[in-house]
Amino acid sequence: MIDHYQAGGRTIDKGEFAGIGSKNPFKSEFISGFKLSETEKQDLLAFWRSLTDEKFIKNPAFSNPYPEKVK
């Protein structure tokens, strides 16, 4: 996903719409690529992973937000 956004446009290899999206002359000026070092990519992934609390999402006590409606 990082590489996709880093490129500044999608690349389609086959079919009617094949091409390099980052070079499309009709692309919005607001869509641009960016550069991240491998260390920065790893830091970004670590940050995203820190936003997921595995204990919380696997806790059966939180599996049904409407327990009174289920019988």
Predicted model as a PDB file, atoms N, CA, C, CB and O in Angstrom, pLDDT in the B-factor column:
MODEL        1                                                                  
ATOM      1  N   MET A   1       0.816  -1.171   0.000  1.00 83.00           N  
ATOM      2  CA  MET A   1       0.000   0.000   0.000  1.00 83.00           C  
ATOM      3  C   MET A   1       0.872   1.251   0.000  1.00 83.00           C  
ATOM      4  CB  MET A   1      -0.935  -0.011   1.190  1.00 83.00           C  
ATOM      5  O   MET A   1       0.578   2.213  -0.709  1.00 83.00           O  
ATOM      6  N   ILE A   2       1.919   1.241   0.775  1.00 89.00           N  
ATOM      7  CA  ILE A   2       2.808   2.406   0.814  1.00 89.00           C  
ATOM      8  C   ILE A   2       3.382   2.663  -0.571  1.00 89.00           C  
ATOM      9  CB  ILE A   2       3.948   2.197   1.840  1.00 89.00           C  
ATOM     10  O   ILE A   2       3.406   3.803  -1.035  1.00 89.00           O  
ATOM     11  N   ASP A   3       3.839   1.615  -1.224  1.00 85.00           N  
ATOM     12  CA  ASP A   3       4.418   1.776  -2.561  1.00 85.00           C  
ATOM     13  C   ASP A   3       3.397   2.327  -3.551  1.00 85.00           C  
ATOM     14  CB  ASP A   3       4.963   0.441  -3.066  1.00 85.00           C  
ATOM     15  O   ASP A   3       3.737   3.132  -4.418  1.00 85.00           O  
ATOM     16  N   HIS A   4       2.157   1.895  -3.422  1.00 81.00           N  
ATOM     17  CA  HIS A   4       1.087   2.370  -4.300  1.00 81.00           C  
ATOM     18  C   HIS A   4       0.930   3.887  -4.186  1.00 81.00           C  
ATOM     19  CB  HIS A   4      -0.244   1.668  -3.959  1.00 81.00           C  
ATOM     20  O   HIS A   4       0.919   4.588  -5.198  1.00 81.00           O  
ATOM     21  N   TYR A   5       0.811   4.389  -2.971  1.00 84.00           N  
ATOM     22  CA  TYR A   5       0.626   5.823  -2.775  1.00 84.00           C  
ATOM     23  C   TYR A   5       1.916   6.599  -3.025  1.00 84.00           C  
ATOM     24  CB  TYR A   5       0.120   6.098  -1.367  1.00 84.00           C  
ATOM     25  O   TYR A   5       1.885   7.745  -3.475  1.00 84.00           O  
ATOM     26  N   GLN A   6       3.024   5.978  -2.735  1.00 87.00           N  
ATOM     27  CA  GLN A   6       4.312   6.623  -2.949  1.00 87.00           C  
ATOM     28  C   GLN A   6       4.527   6.919  -4.443  1.00 87.00           C  
ATOM     29  CB  GLN A   6       5.454   5.735  -2.404  1.00 87.00           C  
ATOM     30  O   GLN A   6       5.170   7.906  -4.799  1.00 87.00           O  
ATOM     31  N   ALA A   7       3.988   6.062  -5.304  1.00 84.00           N  
ATOM     32  CA  ALA A   7       4.158   6.228  -6.748  1.00 84.00           C  
ATOM     33  C   ALA A   7       3.387   7.425  -7.300  1.00 84.00           C  
ATOM     34  CB  ALA A   7       3.716   4.972  -7.461  1.00 84.00           C  
ATOM     35  O   ALA A   7       3.727   7.936  -8.367  1.00 84.00           O  
ATOM     36  N   GLY A   8       2.360   7.877  -6.594  1.00 86.00           N  
ATOM     37  CA  GLY A   8       1.591   9.027  -7.059  1.00 86.00           C  
ATOM     38  C   GLY A   8       0.615   8.692  -8.165  1.00 86.00           C  
ATOM     39  O   GLY A   8       0.239   9.574  -8.937  1.00 86.00           O  
ATOM     40  N   GLY A   9       0.208   7.483  -8.260  1.00 82.00           N  
ATOM     41  CA  GLY A   9      -0.749   7.037  -9.273  1.00 82.00           C  
ATOM     42  C   GLY A   9      -0.586   5.559  -9.504  1.00 82.00           C  
ATOM     43  O   GLY A   9       0.517   5.023  -9.396  1.00 82.00           O  
ATOM     44  N   ARG A  10      -1.661   4.907  -9.817  1.00 83.00           N  
ATOM     45  CA  ARG A  10      -1.593   3.460  -9.989  1.00 83.00           C  
ATOM     46  C   ARG A  10      -1.036   3.089 -11.357  1.00 83.00           C  
ATOM     47  CB  ARG A  10      -2.971   2.839  -9.802  1.00 83.00           C  
ATOM     48  O   ARG A  10      -1.142   3.856 -12.314  1.00 83.00           O  
ATOM     49  N   THR A  11      -0.450   1.918 -11.434  1.00 86.00           N  
ATOM     50  CA  THR A  11       0.043   1.373 -12.688  1.00 86.00           C  
ATOM     51  C   THR A  11      -0.799   0.157 -13.024  1.00 86.00           C  
ATOM     52  CB  THR A  11       1.560   1.008 -12.602  1.00 86.00           C  
ATOM     53  O   THR A  11      -0.936  -0.758 -12.213  1.00 86.00           O  
ATOM     54  N   ILE A  12      -1.356   0.152 -14.213  1.00 87.00           N  
ATOM     55  CA  ILE A  12      -2.169  -0.973 -14.681  1.00 87.00           C  
ATOM     56  C   ILE A  12      -1.405  -1.631 -15.811  1.00 87.00           C  
ATOM     57  CB  ILE A  12      -3.606  -0.513 -15.149  1.00 87.00           C  
ATOM     58  O   ILE A  12      -1.082  -0.994 -16.813  1.00 87.00           O  
ATOM     59  N   ASP A  13      -1.118  -2.915 -15.640  1.00 90.00           N  
ATOM     60  CA  ASP A  13      -0.270  -3.633 -16.588  1.00 90.00           C  
ATOM     61  C   ASP A  13      -0.980  -4.080 -17.854  1.00 90.00           C  
ATOM     62  CB  ASP A  13       0.313  -4.816 -15.925  1.00 90.00           C  
ATOM     63  O   ASP A  13      -0.373  -4.110 -18.924  1.00 90.00           O  
ATOM     64  N   LYS A  14      -2.266  -4.432 -17.749  1.00 93.00           N  
ATOM     65  CA  LYS A  14      -2.965  -5.009 -18.899  1.00 93.00           C  
ATOM     66  C   LYS A  14      -4.345  -4.390 -19.058  1.00 93.00           C  
ATOM     67  CB  LYS A  14      -3.086  -6.532 -18.750  1.00 93.00           C  
ATOM     68  O   LYS A  14      -4.902  -3.811 -18.125  1.00 93.00           O  
ATOM     69  N   GLY A  15      -4.875  -4.526 -20.255  1.00 93.00           N  
ATOM     70  CA  GLY A  15      -6.251  -4.129 -20.495  1.00 93.00           C  
ATOM     71  C   GLY A  15      -6.391  -2.745 -21.090  1.00 93.00           C  
ATOM     72  O   GLY A  15      -5.416  -2.061 -21.402  1.00 93.00           O  
ATOM     73  N   GLU A  16      -7.627  -2.373 -21.229  1.00 92.00           N  
ATOM     74  CA  GLU A  16      -7.989  -1.115 -21.879  1.00 92.00           C  
ATOM     75  C   GLU A  16      -7.378   0.112 -21.195  1.00 92.00           C  
ATOM     76  CB  GLU A  16      -9.491  -0.978 -21.911  1.00 92.00           C  
ATOM     77  O   GLU A  16      -7.032   1.089 -21.859  1.00 92.00           O  
ATOM     78  N   PHE A  17      -7.249   0.058 -19.886  1.00 87.00           N  
ATOM     79  CA  PHE A  17      -6.758   1.210 -19.139  1.00 87.00           C  
ATOM     80  C   PHE A  17      -5.302   1.061 -18.706  1.00 87.00           C  
ATOM     81  CB  PHE A  17      -7.621   1.436 -17.929  1.00 87.00           C  
ATOM     82  O   PHE A  17      -4.860   1.721 -17.766  1.00 87.00           O  
ATOM     83  N   ALA A  18      -4.567   0.204 -19.385  1.00 89.00           N  
ATOM     84  CA  ALA A  18      -3.156  -0.023 -19.038  1.00 89.00           C  
ATOM     85  C   ALA A  18      -2.368   1.267 -19.164  1.00 89.00           C  
ATOM     86  CB  ALA A  18      -2.537  -1.113 -19.937  1.00 89.00           C  
ATOM     87  O   ALA A  18      -2.580   2.057 -20.084  1.00 89.00           O  
ATOM     88  N   GLY A  19      -1.460   1.465 -18.229  1.00 87.00           N  
ATOM     89  CA  GLY A  19      -0.601   2.641 -18.269  1.00 87.00           C  
ATOM     90  C   GLY A  19      -0.068   2.979 -16.897  1.00 87.00           C  
ATOM     91  O   GLY A  19      -0.396   2.338 -15.898  1.00 87.00           O  
ATOM     92  N   ILE A  20       0.753   3.990 -16.875  1.00 87.00           N  
ATOM     93  CA  ILE A  20       1.369   4.453 -15.634  1.00 87.00           C  
ATOM     94  C   ILE A  20       0.610   5.694 -15.170  1.00 87.00           C  
ATOM     95  CB  ILE A  20       2.901   4.759 -15.829  1.00 87.00           C  
ATOM     96  O   ILE A  20       0.741   6.775 -15.744  1.00 87.00           O  
ATOM     97  N   GLY A  21      -0.169   5.513 -14.136  1.00 83.00           N  
ATOM     98  CA  GLY A  21      -1.045   6.579 -13.655  1.00 83.00           C  
ATOM     99  C   GLY A  21      -0.314   7.831 -13.216  1.00 83.00           C  
ATOM    100  O   GLY A  21      -0.836   8.936 -13.364  1.00 83.00           O  
ATOM    101  N   SER A  22       0.885   7.676 -12.679  1.00 83.00           N  
ATOM    102  CA  SER A  22       1.615   8.859 -12.207  1.00 83.00           C  
ATOM    103  C   SER A  22       2.014   9.775 -13.360  1.00 83.00           C  
ATOM    104  CB  SER A  22       2.860   8.436 -11.431  1.00 83.00           C  
ATOM    105  O   SER A  22       2.350  10.938 -13.138  1.00 83.00           O  
ATOM    106  N   LYS A  23       1.981   9.262 -14.587  1.00 84.00           N  
ATOM    107  CA  LYS A  23       2.344  10.071 -15.758  1.00 84.00           C  
ATOM    108  C   LYS A  23       1.128  10.523 -16.559  1.00 84.00           C  
ATOM    109  CB  LYS A  23       3.277   9.286 -16.659  1.00 84.00           C  
ATOM    110  O   LYS A  23       1.275  11.096 -17.639  1.00 84.00           O  
ATOM    111  N   ASN A  24      -0.060  10.273 -16.044  1.00 84.00           N  
ATOM    112  CA  ASN A  24      -1.288  10.649 -16.738  1.00 84.00           C  
ATOM    113  C   ASN A  24      -1.424  12.174 -16.762  1.00 84.00           C  
ATOM    114  CB  ASN A  24      -2.524  10.001 -16.057  1.00 84.00           C  
ATOM    115  O   ASN A  24      -1.392  12.811 -15.709  1.00 84.00           O  
ATOM    116  N   PRO A  25      -1.574  12.765 -17.950  1.00 87.00           N  
ATOM    117  CA  PRO A  25      -1.665  14.224 -18.024  1.00 87.00           C  
ATOM    118  C   PRO A  25      -2.957  14.787 -17.430  1.00 87.00           C  
ATOM    119  CB  PRO A  25      -1.547  14.660 -19.457  1.00 87.00           C  
ATOM    120  O   PRO A  25      -3.044  15.989 -17.180  1.00 87.00           O  
ATOM    121  N   PHE A  26      -3.955  13.941 -17.201  1.00 86.00           N  
ATOM    122  CA  PHE A  26      -5.226  14.393 -16.645  1.00 86.00           C  
ATOM    123  C   PHE A  26      -5.310  14.210 -15.135  1.00 86.00           C  
ATOM    124  CB  PHE A  26      -6.359  13.658 -17.304  1.00 86.00           C  
ATOM    125  O   PHE A  26      -6.338  14.505 -14.525  1.00 86.00           O  
ATOM    126  N   LYS A  27      -4.231  13.725 -14.536  1.00 84.00           N  
ATOM    127  CA  LYS A  27      -4.210  13.476 -13.094  1.00 84.00           C  
ATOM    128  C   LYS A  27      -4.277  14.807 -12.342  1.00 84.00           C  
ATOM    129  CB  LYS A  27      -2.935  12.681 -12.688  1.00 84.00           C  
ATOM    130  O   LYS A  27      -3.680  15.796 -12.769  1.00 84.00           O  
ATOM    131  N   SER A  28      -4.981  14.828 -11.257  1.00 85.00           N  
ATOM    132  CA  SER A  28      -5.105  16.029 -10.441  1.00 85.00           C  
ATOM    133  C   SER A  28      -3.738  16.465  -9.909  1.00 85.00           C  
ATOM    134  CB  SER A  28      -6.079  15.787  -9.277  1.00 85.00           C  
ATOM    135  O   SER A  28      -2.894  15.632  -9.581  1.00 85.00           O  
ATOM    136  N   GLU A  29      -3.539  17.745  -9.831  1.00 83.00           N  
ATOM    137  CA  GLU A  29      -2.287  18.269  -9.277  1.00 83.00           C  
ATOM    138  C   GLU A  29      -2.164  17.973  -7.791  1.00 83.00           C  
ATOM    139  CB  GLU A  29      -2.192  19.771  -9.512  1.00 83.00           C  
ATOM    140  O   GLU A  29      -1.080  18.089  -7.219  1.00 83.00           O  
ATOM    141  N   PHE A  30      -3.277  17.590  -7.161  1.00 85.00           N  
ATOM    142  CA  PHE A  30      -3.259  17.272  -5.732  1.00 85.00           C  
ATOM    143  C   PHE A  30      -2.764  15.858  -5.458  1.00 85.00           C  
ATOM    144  CB  PHE A  30      -4.644  17.445  -5.145  1.00 85.00           C  
ATOM    145  O   PHE A  30      -2.502  15.502  -4.309  1.00 85.00           O  
ATOM    146  N   ILE A  31      -2.635  15.054  -6.505  1.00 83.00           N  
ATOM    147  CA  ILE A  31      -2.133  13.693  -6.345  1.00 83.00           C  
ATOM    148  C   ILE A  31      -0.678  13.692  -6.769  1.00 83.00           C  
ATOM    149  CB  ILE A  31      -2.972  12.660  -7.179  1.00 83.00           C  
ATOM    150  O   ILE A  31      -0.355  13.836  -7.948  1.00 83.00           O  
ATOM    151  N   SER A  32       0.165  13.533  -5.818  1.00 84.00           N  
ATOM    152  CA  SER A  32       1.598  13.498  -6.136  1.00 84.00           C  
ATOM    153  C   SER A  32       2.245  12.388  -5.311  1.00 84.00           C  
ATOM    154  CB  SER A  32       2.285  14.887  -5.850  1.00 84.00           C  
ATOM    155  O   SER A  32       1.734  12.002  -4.260  1.00 84.00           O  
ATOM    156  N   GLY A  33       3.333  11.901  -5.786  1.00 85.00           N  
ATOM    157  CA  GLY A  33       4.047  10.869  -5.055  1.00 85.00           C  
ATOM    158  C   GLY A  33       4.866  11.469  -3.930  1.00 85.00           C  
ATOM    159  O   GLY A  33       4.876  12.682  -3.720  1.00 85.00           O  
ATOM    160  N   PHE A  34       5.533  10.619  -3.233  1.00 90.00           N  
ATOM    161  CA  PHE A  34       6.422  11.064  -2.163  1.00 90.00           C  
ATOM    162  C   PHE A  34       7.512  10.028  -2.016  1.00 90.00           C  
ATOM    163  CB  PHE A  34       5.655  11.273  -0.817  1.00 90.00           C  
ATOM    164  O   PHE A  34       7.409   8.933  -2.567  1.00 90.00           O  
ATOM    165  N   LYS A  35       8.524  10.353  -1.299  1.00 93.00           N  
ATOM    166  CA  LYS A  35       9.635   9.435  -1.108  1.00 93.00           C  
ATOM    167  C   LYS A  35       9.783   9.115   0.376  1.00 93.00           C  
ATOM    168  CB  LYS A  35      10.944  10.030  -1.673  1.00 93.00           C  
ATOM    169  O   LYS A  35       9.740  10.001   1.230  1.00 93.00           O  
ATOM    170  N   LEU A  36       9.956   7.831   0.659  1.00 94.00           N  
ATOM    171  CA  LEU A  36      10.241   7.372   2.009  1.00 94.00           C  
ATOM    172  C   LEU A  36      11.429   6.430   1.930  1.00 94.00           C  
ATOM    173  CB  LEU A  36       8.999   6.674   2.657  1.00 94.00           C  
ATOM    174  O   LEU A  36      11.537   5.619   1.010  1.00 94.00           O  
ATOM    175  N   SER A  37      12.300   6.545   2.889  1.00 96.00           N  
ATOM    176  CA  SER A  37      13.399   5.584   2.972  1.00 96.00           C  
ATOM    177  C   SER A  37      12.836   4.266   3.503  1.00 96.00           C  
ATOM    178  CB  SER A  37      14.560   6.118   3.892  1.00 96.00           C  
ATOM    179  O   SER A  37      11.712   4.232   4.003  1.00 96.00           O  
ATOM    180  N   GLU A  38      13.591   3.203   3.402  1.00 96.00           N  
ATOM    181  CA  GLU A  38      13.143   1.919   3.924  1.00 96.00           C  
ATOM    182  C   GLU A  38      12.906   2.006   5.437  1.00 96.00           C  
ATOM    183  CB  GLU A  38      14.175   0.819   3.603  1.00 96.00           C  
ATOM    184  O   GLU A  38      11.978   1.388   5.958  1.00 96.00           O  
ATOM    185  N   THR A  39      13.738   2.767   6.130  1.00 97.00           N  
ATOM    186  CA  THR A  39      13.554   2.960   7.578  1.00 97.00           C  
ATOM    187  C   THR A  39      12.254   3.693   7.857  1.00 97.00           C  
ATOM    188  CB  THR A  39      14.740   3.742   8.182  1.00 97.00           C  
ATOM    189  O   THR A  39      11.525   3.330   8.781  1.00 97.00           O  
ATOM    190  N   GLU A  40      11.953   4.718   7.071  1.00 97.00           N  
ATOM    191  CA  GLU A  40      10.704   5.456   7.259  1.00 97.00           C  
ATOM    192  C   GLU A  40       9.495   4.570   6.976  1.00 97.00           C  
ATOM    193  CB  GLU A  40      10.673   6.694   6.354  1.00 97.00           C  
ATOM    194  O   GLU A  40       8.488   4.668   7.677  1.00 97.00           O  
ATOM    195  N   LYS A  41       9.574   3.711   5.965  1.00 95.00           N  
ATOM    196  CA  LYS A  41       8.488   2.775   5.681  1.00 95.00           C  
ATOM    197  C   LYS A  41       8.262   1.850   6.875  1.00 95.00           C  
ATOM    198  CB  LYS A  41       8.799   1.949   4.412  1.00 95.00           C  
ATOM    199  O   LYS A  41       7.125   1.627   7.290  1.00 95.00           O  
ATOM    200  N   GLN A  42       9.349   1.317   7.421  1.00 97.00           N  
ATOM    201  CA  GLN A  42       9.230   0.416   8.561  1.00 97.00           C  
ATOM    202  C   GLN A  42       8.655   1.145   9.777  1.00 97.00           C  
ATOM    203  CB  GLN A  42      10.596  -0.193   8.903  1.00 97.00           C  
ATOM    204  O   GLN A  42       7.862   0.578  10.529  1.00 97.00           O  
ATOM    205  N   ASP A  43       9.057   2.398   9.964  1.00 97.00           N  
ATOM    206  CA  ASP A  43       8.505   3.195  11.069  1.00 97.00           C  
ATOM    207  C   ASP A  43       7.005   3.428  10.884  1.00 97.00           C  
ATOM    208  CB  ASP A  43       9.240   4.549  11.176  1.00 97.00           C  
ATOM    209  O   ASP A  43       6.236   3.354  11.842  1.00 97.00           O  
ATOM    210  N   LEU A  44       6.597   3.709   9.648  1.00 95.00           N  
ATOM    211  CA  LEU A  44       5.180   3.922   9.366  1.00 95.00           C  
ATOM    212  C   LEU A  44       4.382   2.644   9.618  1.00 95.00           C  
ATOM    213  CB  LEU A  44       4.986   4.395   7.916  1.00 95.00           C  
ATOM    214  O   LEU A  44       3.306   2.687  10.215  1.00 95.00           O  
ATOM    215  N   LEU A  45       4.903   1.522   9.168  1.00 95.00           N  
ATOM    216  CA  LEU A  45       4.231   0.244   9.425  1.00 95.00           C  
ATOM    217  C   LEU A  45       4.137  -0.050  10.916  1.00 95.00           C  
ATOM    218  CB  LEU A  45       4.967  -0.892   8.719  1.00 95.00           C  
ATOM    219  O   LEU A  45       3.108  -0.533  11.389  1.00 95.00           O  
ATOM    220  N   ALA A  46       5.184   0.232  11.648  1.00 95.00           N  
ATOM    221  CA  ALA A  46       5.168   0.014  13.098  1.00 95.00           C  
ATOM    222  C   ALA A  46       4.114   0.897  13.762  1.00 95.00           C  
ATOM    223  CB  ALA A  46       6.559   0.297  13.706  1.00 95.00           C  
ATOM    224  O   ALA A  46       3.414   0.460  14.676  1.00 95.00           O  
ATOM    225  N   PHE A  47       4.006   2.138  13.298  1.00 96.00           N  
ATOM    226  CA  PHE A  47       2.988   3.041  13.835  1.00 96.00           C  
ATOM    227  C   PHE A  47       1.593   2.494  13.559  1.00 96.00           C  
ATOM    228  CB  PHE A  47       3.138   4.451  13.230  1.00 96.00           C  
ATOM    229  O   PHE A  47       0.761   2.440  14.465  1.00 96.00           O  
ATOM    230  N   TRP A  48       1.325   2.087  12.317  1.00 93.00           N  
ATOM    231  CA  TRP A  48       0.007   1.542  11.982  1.00 93.00           C  
ATOM    232  C   TRP A  48      -0.307   0.321  12.823  1.00 93.00           C  
ATOM    233  CB  TRP A  48      -0.067   1.186  10.499  1.00 93.00           C  
ATOM    234  O   TRP A  48      -1.429   0.165  13.303  1.00 93.00           O  
ATOM    235  N   ARG A  49       0.674  -0.543  13.003  1.00 92.00           N  
ATOM    236  CA  ARG A  49       0.447  -1.745  13.820  1.00 92.00           C  
ATOM    237  C   ARG A  49       0.154  -1.384  15.273  1.00 92.00           C  
ATOM    238  CB  ARG A  49       1.666  -2.675  13.752  1.00 92.00           C  
ATOM    239  O   ARG A  49      -0.594  -2.093  15.948  1.00 92.00           O  
ATOM    240  N   SER A  50       0.730  -0.300  15.753  1.00 92.00           N  
ATOM    241  CA  SER A  50       0.501   0.109  17.143  1.00 92.00           C  
ATOM    242  C   SER A  50      -0.939   0.564  17.370  1.00 92.00           C  
ATOM    243  CB  SER A  50       1.464   1.232  17.527  1.00 92.00           C  
ATOM    244  O   SER A  50      -1.391   0.638  18.513  1.00 92.00           O  
ATOM    245  N   LEU A  51      -1.653   0.864  16.306  1.00 92.00           N  
ATOM    246  CA  LEU A  51      -3.037   1.314  16.425  1.00 92.00           C  
ATOM    247  C   LEU A  51      -4.024   0.161  16.583  1.00 92.00           C  
ATOM    248  CB  LEU A  51      -3.411   2.135  15.217  1.00 92.00           C  
ATOM    249  O   LEU A  51      -5.210   0.387  16.822  1.00 92.00           O  
ATOM    250  N   THR A  52      -3.547  -1.057  16.452  1.00 89.00           N  
ATOM    251  CA  THR A  52      -4.398  -2.232  16.588  1.00 89.00           C  
ATOM    252  C   THR A  52      -4.096  -2.927  17.908  1.00 89.00           C  
ATOM    253  CB  THR A  52      -4.196  -3.202  15.400  1.00 89.00           C  
ATOM    254  O   THR A  52      -2.970  -3.359  18.160  1.00 89.00           O  
ATOM    255  N   ASP A  53      -5.108  -3.024  18.731  1.00 90.00           N  
ATOM    256  CA  ASP A  53      -4.983  -3.685  20.023  1.00 90.00           C  
ATOM    257  C   ASP A  53      -5.514  -5.108  19.884  1.00 90.00           C  
ATOM    258  CB  ASP A  53      -5.750  -2.901  21.140  1.00 90.00           C  
ATOM    259  O   ASP A  53      -6.721  -5.332  19.969  1.00 90.00           O  
ATOM    260  N   GLU A  54      -4.623  -6.064  19.672  1.00 88.00           N  
ATOM    261  CA  GLU A  54      -5.014  -7.457  19.459  1.00 88.00           C  
ATOM    262  C   GLU A  54      -5.803  -8.022  20.636  1.00 88.00           C  
ATOM    263  CB  GLU A  54      -3.783  -8.308  19.212  1.00 88.00           C  
ATOM    264  O   GLU A  54      -6.755  -8.776  20.431  1.00 88.00           O  
ATOM    265  N   LYS A  55      -5.427  -7.674  21.860  1.00 90.00           N  
ATOM    266  CA  LYS A  55      -6.148  -8.181  23.029  1.00 90.00           C  
ATOM    267  C   LYS A  55      -7.598  -7.701  23.014  1.00 90.00           C  
ATOM    268  CB  LYS A  55      -5.451  -7.735  24.333  1.00 90.00           C  
ATOM    269  O   LYS A  55      -8.514  -8.450  23.355  1.00 90.00           O  
ATOM    270  N   PHE A  56      -7.792  -6.460  22.621  1.00 89.00           N  
ATOM    271  CA  PHE A  56      -9.137  -5.893  22.589  1.00 89.00           C  
ATOM    272  C   PHE A  56      -9.990  -6.556  21.510  1.00 89.00           C  
ATOM    273  CB  PHE A  56      -9.070  -4.382  22.352  1.00 89.00           C  
ATOM    274  O   PHE A  56     -11.118  -6.973  21.776  1.00 89.00           O  
ATOM    275  N   ILE A  57      -9.453  -6.654  20.296  1.00 86.00           N  
ATOM    276  CA  ILE A  57     -10.287  -7.161  19.202  1.00 86.00           C  
ATOM    277  C   ILE A  57     -10.569  -8.657  19.312  1.00 86.00           C  
ATOM    278  CB  ILE A  57      -9.623  -6.873  17.877  1.00 86.00           C  
ATOM    279  O   ILE A  57     -11.491  -9.158  18.669  1.00 86.00           O  
ATOM    280  N   LYS A  58      -9.792  -9.370  20.112  1.00 89.00           N  
ATOM    281  CA  LYS A  58     -10.024 -10.805  20.297  1.00 89.00           C  
ATOM    282  C   LYS A  58     -10.737 -11.120  21.614  1.00 89.00           C  
ATOM    283  CB  LYS A  58      -8.702 -11.551  20.243  1.00 89.00           C  
ATOM    284  O   LYS A  58     -10.982 -12.287  21.921  1.00 89.00           O  
ATOM    285  N   ASN A  59     -11.065 -10.104  22.382  1.00 90.00           N  
ATOM    286  CA  ASN A  59     -11.720 -10.299  23.671  1.00 90.00           C  
ATOM    287  C   ASN A  59     -13.202 -10.635  23.449  1.00 90.00           C  
ATOM    288  CB  ASN A  59     -11.570  -9.030  24.563  1.00 90.00           C  
ATOM    289  O   ASN A  59     -13.933  -9.808  22.905  1.00 90.00           O  
ATOM    290  N   PRO A  60     -13.663 -11.827  23.856  1.00 87.00           N  
ATOM    291  CA  PRO A  60     -15.056 -12.209  23.633  1.00 87.00           C  
ATOM    292  C   PRO A  60     -16.051 -11.282  24.329  1.00 87.00           C  
ATOM    293  CB  PRO A  60     -15.274 -13.620  24.104  1.00 87.00           C  
ATOM    294  O   PRO A  60     -17.208 -11.204  23.917  1.00 87.00           O  
ATOM    295  N   ALA A  61     -15.627 -10.590  25.360  1.00 85.00           N  
ATOM    296  CA  ALA A  61     -16.536  -9.672  26.058  1.00 85.00           C  
ATOM    297  C   ALA A  61     -16.978  -8.524  25.156  1.00 85.00           C  
ATOM    298  CB  ALA A  61     -15.863  -9.114  27.314  1.00 85.00           C  
ATOM    299  O   ALA A  61     -18.001  -7.890  25.413  1.00 85.00           O  
ATOM    300  N   PHE A  62     -16.217  -8.260  24.112  1.00 82.00           N  
ATOM    301  CA  PHE A  62     -16.548  -7.160  23.211  1.00 82.00           C  
ATOM    302  C   PHE A  62     -17.024  -7.651  21.845  1.00 82.00           C  
ATOM    303  CB  PHE A  62     -15.345  -6.257  23.037  1.00 82.00           C  
ATOM    304  O   PHE A  62     -17.096  -6.867  20.899  1.00 82.00           O  
ATOM    305  N   SER A  63     -17.347  -8.936  21.732  1.00 83.00           N  
ATOM    306  CA  SER A  63     -17.714  -9.496  20.439  1.00 83.00           C  
ATOM    307  C   SER A  63     -19.113  -9.126  19.990  1.00 83.00           C  
ATOM    308  CB  SER A  63     -17.593 -10.973  20.483  1.00 83.00           C  
ATOM    309  O   SER A  63     -19.389  -9.111  18.790  1.00 83.00           O  
ATOM    310  N   ASN A  64     -19.993  -8.829  20.916  1.00 80.00           N  
ATOM    311  CA  ASN A  64     -21.367  -8.490  20.568  1.00 80.00           C  
ATOM    312  C   ASN A  64     -21.750  -7.189  21.272  1.00 80.00           C  
ATOM    313  CB  ASN A  64     -22.343  -9.642  20.954  1.00 80.00           C  
ATOM    314  O   ASN A  64     -21.906  -7.181  22.493  1.00 80.00           O  
ATOM    315  N   PRO A  65     -21.904  -6.101  20.536  1.00 77.00           N  
ATOM    316  CA  PRO A  65     -22.237  -4.839  21.190  1.00 77.00           C  
ATOM    317  C   PRO A  65     -23.696  -4.774  21.676  1.00 77.00           C  
ATOM    318  CB  PRO A  65     -21.970  -3.696  20.239  1.00 77.00           C  
ATOM    319  O   PRO A  65     -24.055  -3.856  22.414  1.00 77.00           O  
ATOM    320  N   TYR A  66     -24.530  -5.730  21.273  1.00 81.00           N  
ATOM    321  CA  TYR A  66     -25.940  -5.745  21.656  1.00 81.00           C  
ATOM    322  C   TYR A  66     -26.303  -7.089  22.289  1.00 81.00           C  
ATOM    323  CB  TYR A  66     -26.839  -5.466  20.429  1.00 81.00           C  
ATOM    324  O   TYR A  66     -27.176  -7.783  21.768  1.00 81.00           O  
ATOM    325  N   PRO A  67     -25.667  -7.477  23.389  1.00 72.00           N  
ATOM    326  CA  PRO A  67     -25.922  -8.807  23.962  1.00 72.00           C  
ATOM    327  C   PRO A  67     -27.370  -9.016  24.387  1.00 72.00           C  
ATOM    328  CB  PRO A  67     -25.025  -9.030  25.150  1.00 72.00           C  
ATOM    329  O   PRO A  67     -27.852 -10.148  24.372  1.00 72.00           O  
ATOM    330  N   GLU A  68     -28.075  -7.953  24.764  1.00 75.00           N  
ATOM    331  CA  GLU A  68     -29.444  -8.122  25.209  1.00 75.00           C  
ATOM    332  C   GLU A  68     -30.394  -8.478  24.062  1.00 75.00           C  
ATOM    333  CB  GLU A  68     -29.913  -6.864  25.893  1.00 75.00           C  
ATOM    334  O   GLU A  68     -31.492  -8.974  24.311  1.00 75.00           O  
ATOM    335  N   LYS A  69     -29.995  -8.235  22.822  1.00 68.00           N  
ATOM    336  CA  LYS A  69     -30.850  -8.525  21.678  1.00 68.00           C  
ATOM    337  C   LYS A  69     -30.629  -9.936  21.117  1.00 68.00           C  
ATOM    338  CB  LYS A  69     -30.609  -7.501  20.592  1.00 68.00           C  
ATOM    339  O   LYS A  69     -31.404 -10.391  20.277  1.00 68.00           O  
ATOM    340  N   VAL A  70     -29.597 -10.618  21.566  1.00 57.00           N  
ATOM    341  CA  VAL A  70     -29.291 -11.954  21.055  1.00 57.00           C  
ATOM    342  C   VAL A  70     -29.709 -12.986  22.080  1.00 57.00           C  
ATOM    343  CB  VAL A  70     -27.786 -12.097  20.719  1.00 57.00           C  
ATOM    344  O   VAL A  70     -29.367 -12.870  23.257  1.00 57.00           O  
ATOM    345  N   LYS A  71     -30.446 -13.997  21.642  1.00 55.00           N  
ATOM    346  CA  LYS A  71     -30.884 -15.037  22.581  1.00 55.00           C  
ATOM    347  C   LYS A  71     -30.498 -16.382  22.058  1.00 55.00           C  
ATOM    348  CB  LYS A  71     -32.396 -14.979  22.819  1.00 55.00           C  
ATOM    349  O   LYS A  71     -30.774 -17.397  22.698  1.00 55.00           O  
TER     350      LYS A  71                                                      
ENDMDL                                                                          
END                                                                             
